[in-house]
Amino acid sequence: MEKAPLLDIARRDLRGCTLRARQVVGLDPPAAFAFFEDPKNLAAITPPWLDFRIVGDCGGRVCRGAE
């Protein structure tokens, strides 16, 4: 598996810079989209320091206009 290079951007002036990142996912596109549109998976992909929690019914899917 290919690893993305680490970026040291702390305390630098980033005006006029572009940050590019790439992540390789071992799934075909339909399986990857199915994972990301299921709200129950948000906790698995959200950094722990954000203390993300689902506090209500998340029976739907993540899509344009979802709240």
SULUR-V625255 format. One record per residue. RES is the residue in three letters. SS is DSSP state (H for helix, E for strand, L for the rest). OMEGA is omega in whole degrees, 0 to 359 (999 if undefined). Layout:
((RES:SS:OMEGA) (RES:SS:OMEGA))
This chain:
((MET:L:182) (GLU:L:179) (LYS:L:176) (ALA:L:179) (PRO:L:176) (LEU:L:180) (LEU:L:176) (ASP:L:184) (ILE:L:182) (ALA:L:175) (ARG:L:175) (ARG:L:176) (ASP:L:186) (LEU:L:178) (ARG:L:179) (GLY:L:180) (CYS:L:175) (THR:L:177) (LEU:L:179) (ARG:L:179) (ALA:L:178) (ARG:L:178) (GLN:L:179) (VAL:L:180) (VAL:L:183) (GLY:L:179) (LEU:L:173) (ASP:L:184) (PRO:H:179) (PRO:H:179) (ALA:H:179) (ALA:H:179) (PHE:H:178) (ALA:H:178) (PHE:H:185) (PHE:H:179) (GLU:H:178) (ASP:L:184) (PRO:H:180) (LYS:H:180) (ASN:H:181) (LEU:H:180) (ALA:H:181) (ALA:H:184) (ILE:H:180) (THR:L:180) (PRO:L:183) (PRO:H:183) (TRP:H:176) (LEU:H:178) (ASP:L:181) (PHE:L:176) (ARG:L:171) (ILE:L:187) (VAL:L:179) (GLY:L:179) (ASP:L:178) (CYS:L:185) (GLY:L:182) (GLY:L:177) (ARG:L:179) (VAL:L:179) (CYS:L:180) (ARG:L:179) (GLY:L:179) (ALA:L:177) (GLU:L:999))
